[in-house]
Amino acid sequence: MKIEAIYQLYSKEFLVDTDTRNIRKNTIFFALKGDNFNGNTFAEQALKLGAKCAIVDEKEYCVHKNSILVDNVLETLQKLASYHRRQLKLPIIGLTGSNGKTTTKELINTVLVTKYKTVATKGNLNNHIGVPLTLLSMTPNTEIGIVEMGANHQKEIDFLCSICAPDFGYITNFGKAHLEGFGGIEGVIEGKSELYNYLETNHKIAFVNTNDAIQVEKTKNIQSICFDTDNLQFVEVNPFVKLSYKDTLIQSNLIGKYNYTNIAAAISIGEYFNINISDIKTAIENYVPKNNRSQIITTKENEIILDAYNANPSSMKAALENFASIHKKSKTIILGDMFELGETSIKEHQEIIDLANSMDFENRFFIGQLFYKTVNSNAFKTFEDFKNYIKKHPLKNASILIKGSRGMQLERLLDFIN
């Protein structure tokens, strides 16, 4: 069946699902495959649960009159999303970067939703599956789309741009993330800048932080909207970011000076789309981070900064510098391994340890096999090793920073740090 025909079915409800645990009535079920599952085997169940049709790519599962056999389910999903995007008459903001993508996306959405009907990437569903699903969640009633794009190798952003066709683009920063896949920091810059390449080729617009020399250089041939640095001023962070814009003081619920530029991006984009400053202020001040991103948690004995969603050398360095600047009597850091760093992995972990040791922290703990391989560190090879230690030596009256890569799942520490 051609994409146009599938689109006719989709456009009656604008519903797509890929998980039978969350099937909606009259949805189109796409039987995606993964390393440990085959969605084709769930196609009949999806139809029984209310899907109006199921897209499959294995003939033996095309047994129902409402099953549609295609060559490749994933490619069909991507083609449908691309076709749908071309029918949508709305601006789409594409967003990528090494750090802060999801927080910045949430802030932009929080600001724009005060005036527009927006659809933004849910969570961090920002890959070759998440981007199509985000686009297919947009309807003719949507007024602005905000699409987060993640990548860990070259040409991935280029491919995602070909699907979502952004009218505007913003790159948060270029940092030491996914070094293994990109082949080093220069590869990161090249890979993320594929968004700029798309904007330039298609005569679209970039939002630019003029304090970032790489952004300025990479966008010199692109129509750009720069942060209004004349009216935008950082005030303080202790522990939350406070800033001023056009003489309006904004007190956020975000920790870390590194979040200042994320807020600034949301302000700049809000201004471009004619959101008034009072609504911008209210939106930003009401935004509270979640999902283990820079959350402040007060327990019976301690205050915890939980930043356990992800980590790389750039974000780890920023988190340590911010934590060192916060005025607290007793500060403890608990850091977990950083993944996907390739052959530079041990070197990068050692540099984080050296940086941490140069700062005034009462306690320093490092968890994971990569930190364990370094020298002069108070490292624990496994999470269980640290768990057993901290149970015998509980922390009290401390301000604690917890940060590590997603695979470390350091939010588990909340179960036994009181």
N, C-alpha and C positions, 0 to 999 in steps of 0.2 A: 504494500500500500504506500502511495506517495505521501510526503510530508503534508502537502496541502489537504489531503483527505483526512489525515490524523488531526490536523489543525481544526478542521470543521467539527470534529467530535469534541476536541478540547475546548473550543471557543463557546460551546453551549453552557459550560459551567466554570471554566478556568480552574480546574482542579486536577492535580497530579499527585500521586502517592507512590512511594517505593517500599513501604513497610506495612505488612498486613496487620501489625499491632496498632496502627493508627489510620486505618482505612476510612475514608469518608464516602458517603453515598454519592453515586454518579461520578466518582473520580475515574481517572485513567490510571491503571496500575502498570508501572514499568518494572519488569522483572530483571533488575540489575543483578550482576554477579559480583562476588567478593572472594577473598582468599579462602574464606571458611563457609561460604553459603552460595547457593544457586537460586536466585529469585524465581526462575522458571518453575521450580517445584511448589511455589506458593501461589501461582497464577489462578488455579481453580479456587483456592481458598479466598483470594481477593474478590473474585466474582461473587462468591456466596455471601461475602460480607457487605456487598453493595456496590462494588466497582462496576461501571457500565461496560468496560472493556479492559483487557489485559494485553500488554505488548510483550511478546516472548520472542526468543531467537533460537529455540530448540523445537524441532517439528513435533517430537513426541508429546510436548506439553500444549500443543495447539489443538486441543480436543473439544473446545467449547465454541459455540457459534459466535461468541463475543471475544474470542481470542484473535489477536492479529500477529501474524508471523513476520518478523523482519530479519535482516541479516545480522544486525548488532543492536541490542537494546540501548546500550549506553550512547552509541553514535546517534541513534534515533532521538533519544532524549535531548542531546546537544543540538541536533538539527532543528528539532521542534522549538527549543528555546531561542535559537538564532532567528528562526522564521517569525516567532512571536514578537521578538524584540523589534523587528522591522515593521510590524503592524502597530506597535505602540507609539503614540504621538506624545512623548514626554521626554524630558531631559533625564539622563542617567549620569550619576557621578561615580566614576571608577576610583577605587582606593587600593593602594598597596604600600609596601614598605617593610623594613626589617622588624621594627618594633612599634607598638602602639596602634596597629591597624584597627583592631576591634574596638578599643576604647574610643578612638577618633571617630569611627563609624557610628558608634552609639551616641556620641556627643552631637555629631552632625544631624543625626536623625532626631534627637531630642529637641534640637533647635528648630529644624525645618517643620516638624510635625505641629508646631504651634500655629502654622498658617496653611500647610498643605497636607493632602492625603499622601503619605509616603509609604514606600515599602523598602525595607533594608534587609540585608543579609542577616539571617538568624544565627546568633552565636558566632562561630567562626567557620560556617559552612561555605568556605571560600575557594574550593578546588574545582576540578573538572566536572564534579557532580553537583556540588553546592551552588556554583554560579548558575547553571541551567535551572536548578530548582528555585533559586531566588527570582530569576526572570519570569518563570512560569507561575510564580505567586502574585505577579502584577496583573492587574485587570485594566479595562478601559477607564475605571474610576481613579486609578492611581495617577497622581500628579507629578511626583518626583521619585525616581529610583536611586537607591544607594547600594552599590555593589562592591563588596570587599573581595579582593583577589589575592590569594596566597600562592607562593611558588617556592620550590626548593631546587629548581634546575632551570637552565636556559630554555627559552621559547615557550615556557608555560604561561607567562603573562601575555605574551603575544597571542597565544591560542585563546585565552580567556577574553581578551579584548575583541577578537574576531567574533566571539559569541555575543558579548554584551554591548559592543559598539558604544562606548561611553562618549558623552558630549563634553564632559569635564573630567579632569583627572587630578589626583593629589597623591604624592608619595611622601609618607611620613618622615622617612629617613633611610639612610643606607648604613647598615651595621653588620656585625659579625654573626649572621644567622645563616644556617644551612650552608656552611662553608664547604662541607663535603660535596654536596650536589652542585654548587655553583663554581667550585674550584678556586676559592679564595675571595677576598673582599672586592677585587676588581670584577670578578665574575658576578658578585652580588649586585654591584652598581650597573653592570651591563644588563643583567636579567631584569631587575626592577625597572630600568629605564625603557624597557620595551613598551611600557605604558606611554612614556613620552614620545616614543617613535610612532605609536598609533595616533596620538593627538596631532603630531606634526604632519603626518601623511594625510590625515583626514581633516585638517584645518579646524581642529577643536581647541578647547581652552584648558590651560593648566592653572591650578592654584599653587602658589609658590611661597615658601618661607624664605625670605631674602637673607635670613641669618645663616642659611645653609648654602655654602659656596657651591656644592655639587649641584643642588637644585637650580641655582641661578645659572650655572654654566650649561647644564643640560637643557634648559628651557629658553635659551637665548633666541632660538628661531621659532618659538611657539608663542601664540597669543597667550598672555599670562595675566593673572590677577594676583597681585602680591599682597601679603599681609600688611595691614595698615599700621606699620611700626611707629608712625608719628603719634598715634592715639592709643596704642596698645603698650601697656607697661606691666612688667612683673613687679609685684609688691613684696610678697614673702611666701615661705612655705614652712609651717610649723604646727602640725605636720601637713596641713592642707594647703593647696595652692590658692593664693589670693592674687588677683590682678585687677588692673584698672583699664577700662576702655571708654574713651570719650568722657572722662571724669566720672564714670560709673564704676563703683567698686563691686567686684564679683568675688564672692567667697565660695569656692568649690568644695566638693567632698572628695577630691582626688589628692592623694599624697604624691610627693616627688616633683621636683622642679621640671623633670622630663615631661610631665603632663601639661606644663604650661603651653608648649607648642601644639599639643593636641587640642587644648581649649581654644587657642588662638585660631587654629584651622576652622573649628566650628563657628567661631565668631565671624571670621572672614567670609565663609560660605553663607552663613546666615545673612550677613549684610548684603551680599551679592543678590540674594533672593528676597531682598526687601523685608526681612524680619526686623522689627524695631528693637532698639537696645533694651528696653524694659522686658520684652518677651525673651530675648536672648539671656539676659541676666537670670530671670526666673527659671528658665529651662536648665541652664547650667548648674545653678544652685540646687535644683531639685534632683539632679542626676546623682545616683549612688551606685558605685561599681559593685559588681557581684561576680560569681563564678570564679572565685579565687584570684581575682585581679585587684591587687592593692587594697584589699579590705582591711579595715581596722576592727579587731575583735577584742573586746574586753572580757577576760575570764576572771575567775575568783581571785587568782594570784597574780596575773600578768596582763600586759597589753601586747597584742600580737598584730603585726603587719603581715597579712597573708598575701603573698604575691607568687603563688605556686602554680599559676596556669601554664607558664612557660618561661624559658630562660635561654639566653645566649650571652657571649662575653660582653656585648655592648649594653644589653639591658641589665646584666648583673652589675657591671661597673656603675651604671647610673643609679641603681638601687642602693648600692653600698655608699656612694657619695652622698646621696640624699639622706640615708639613715644616719650617717656620720654627722650631718649638719643639724639633725633634730636634737633639741635640748632635753635630754633625759639623763637621769643619774646612772642607771644601770642598763647597758645595752648588750644584747646577745644576738649573734647571727647564726642561723642554721641554713646552710646552703646545700643544695643537691646537685648532682651531676648535670652538665649541659651536653646535649646530644647533637649528632650530625655535624661534627666539627672536623671530621677526617683526620688527616695526618698531623694536624696542628692541635689535636685535642688535649694532650697532656700539657703542652706548652701553654695553651689558653687557660687551663685549670690552675696551673702553677702561677700564672700572672694574677689570677683572681685571688689566690691565697696570699700572694705577696702584697697585693693591694689591701686586703682585709687586715693583714698583720701590721700594716703601716697606720691603721686607724685605731681610734680609742674605743675599742669594744672590750667589755669585761670578759665575755666568753665568745669563742669562735668554734663552731662545729661544722664539719663537712661530711656529707653522706654520699656514698656511691663508689663504685669501682674505679672510676676515673680520678676522682679526688684522692682515693686511697693510694693510687700509684705515684702521687707527687711526694715531695720531700717537705719536712718540717711542718707537717700539718696535723691537726687534731682530727683525723679522718676516720670514719667508720665505713667498713667495706659494704655493709648492707643496711637497709632500713631497720631490720630486726636487731642488728647489733646496737644501733643508736637507741632504739626503743628500750632495749634492756638496760642500757646505761642511764638514760634519762629517768627511768622509773626509780632507779636507785639513787639518783642525784637530781631531784626535782628542782626546777627553776621557780624562784619566788621574787615578787616585786621587781620584775624585769620588763623592759621593753624589748620585744623579740621580732626580728625580721626573719621570715621564712620564705625562701625563694629557690626554685629549681625547675628543671624541665618537666613537661607534662607527664612523661613516663615515670618520673620519680614519685608522683602522687603524694607530695609532702603535706597536703591537706589532712592526711591521716594522722599527723602529729597532734591535731586538735583533740583527738580521742584520749590522749594521756598527758597533755600539757595543760594544767589547770589554771 
